[in-house]
């Protein structure tokens, strides 16, 4: 199971192969990758297939810096919920600890750690697979995407203090310096991105507690293939008061295409509209049981713009009005 990585790791790869004069479909076929899954976060492919593909492209397209070229074209959002957490945490330090903790959600073949010193911090990255073809190329891709993730958080002008690679140099040194904007060492003990410790304390400009909470909950425990609809329902409940519990908005928070979200729900016998309705019904029961919550507030918490919509929903759910349902619930509780 460790030899896996999200198919979003292939984003922009066919275009780059074509620009360099190659046939992307021929390259993909040689390593057994279905072109239809390219760019999709919820599909996985062998990590070793990605590694082999990068190496073949570098060799046969005479582009030793192929992995860095690809990384420069990819957005950190290819990391899915890992990127949501990184983008939505309170500080860069919080974000990096989450990235290190949950990198396996994007690929169980990757191992990430942080070493915090007195003045500098080292972000370490490696693969857990012992026999990996073209390891140096996939490490350079991962480190290149890591830099893009740092710049997403710290700003486009962020530059590491130093980059270290375990493998020997495979491209011209100026290419590495140009990409990373710092000194680069090779044949080192570890693959490291080093930066000043003060960066850890910077606050992120787009703190989003809702998105952050969802991302961490989604990654923290349960198998997403088993509990996917539970994760969607939890996000719907949190989004209702803001009127943001729409398919498009929830899919955006989950970094999925709306059709992909619907398809994954269908695999579990669920539909997005039914989850929204069920979530509203359960939330309404809790709110109506509390006399201190006005009916107008109940309506707002359910994401309704008009109280009349709450009345219609209650008649459909409970065959009675909101006020009568409240009386029944509070009478029973008393």
Secondary structure, 3 states (H helix, E strand, C coil): CCCCEEHHHHCCHHHHHHHCCCCHHHHHHHCCCCHHHCCCCCCEECHHHHHHHHHHHHHHCCCCCHHHHHHHHCCHHHHCHHHHHHHHCCEHHHHHHHHHHHHHHHCCCEEEEEEECCCEEEEEEEECCCCCCCHHHHHHHHHHHHHHHHHHHHCCCCCCCEEECCCCCCCCHHHHHHHHCCEEECCCCCCEEEEEHHHHHCECCCCCHHHHHHHHHHHHCCCHHHHHHHHHHHHHHHHHCCCCCCHHHHHHHCCCCHHHHHHHHHHCCCCHHHHHHHHHHHHHHHHHCCCCCCHHHHHHHCCCCCHHHHHHHHHHHHCCCHHHHHHHHHHHHC
